[in-house]
Amino acid sequence: MKRILIIAPLFLLLMNCGSSHTATNAKKGKTKTITVLDYAIEKSHLLVTEKVIDPKNKNKTKENTTTEIEQRQFLFTYDDAGQLVNTYSCDILNDKKTNPSTLTVHLNAKKQITGLSLDENENKLKVSYKDNFVHQISHYESEFKELVVNTFTYNKNKLPGKTQLGNASNPSQVIDLSFSYDEKLNVIESTYDNEVMTLAYDDKKYLLAGQPYYYNPFYYLSIDWLTFTNYNPQNNITRSEDNEFITTVDYTYNEKDLPITATVTKTSKVNKQDSRVTSEHEFHYKEIEIPIKK
């Protein structure tokens, strides 16, 4: 399945998502140690096409394609309960940090999202609940002057089974997606119209496991349509296939079975010679103390 363009603005906003990434640990009562993702480095391999003079004919030009690597750093902050509450990211260019962005998530005692702040804009993203589950996520696209709304319905396992995505003021621009899960409750298929995307997973620990909401800023490693819902994958995506491409992810792991590197390769189904690495990732973890609930 093609990634749905209508929701791309939301995910691109989140990809670019400060504060210190040091959690404040609880000091009272019994605690336990958990391992969380501390920071990550993403290296995107970008194709750059430019016109150059044809050496065989100076009156003509030809296209020359090269690859540029864009590096971005992600820092993750957790509260006293070990919940992810802040993601800061920035580009690294010539050892300098540029294009910074911050996503802050506010949670209540029920672990529900009460507010989202993107680069200090508290009105950019809004989440509403129904029967204790995320019902709608909305954001206003000022460039297109439209309100984009994602509306979720849930299956018997109380996981997102369907979602409607699109322009709230124009029903013709609303699309429907459905999701199927395996026995571990990982999404293994998403369907839009006659297009199907299938996914496969490793048997290792998910790099952002145990959070009260779904969030993964790494495009090819995530189910971006389910961001901020209660979707809680157990494992890491190793393969996705749609009508046009097969994308594979090769990991290395640490002694705790957590991914420490990932290499993403995208291959055309029409032309297998059209295969290239699209991104590389490094993941770094830390241990924090959180209170043991009675």
Secondary structure, DSSP 8 states (H G I E B T S, - for coil): ----GGGHHHHHHHHT-----------SS-EEEEEEEEEEEEEEEEEEEEEEEETTEEEEEEEEEEEEEEEEEEEEEE-TTS-EEEEEEEEEETTEEEEEEEEEEEE-TTS-EEEEEETTBTTSEEEEEETTEEEEEEEEETTTTEEEEEEEEE-TTSSEEEEEEEETT-GGG-EEEEEEE-TT--EEEEEETTEEEEEEE-SS--TTTT-SS-----GGGS-GGGTTSS---SS-EEEEE-SSEEEEEEEEE-TTS-EEEEEEEEEESS-TT-EEEEEEEEEEEEEEEEE---
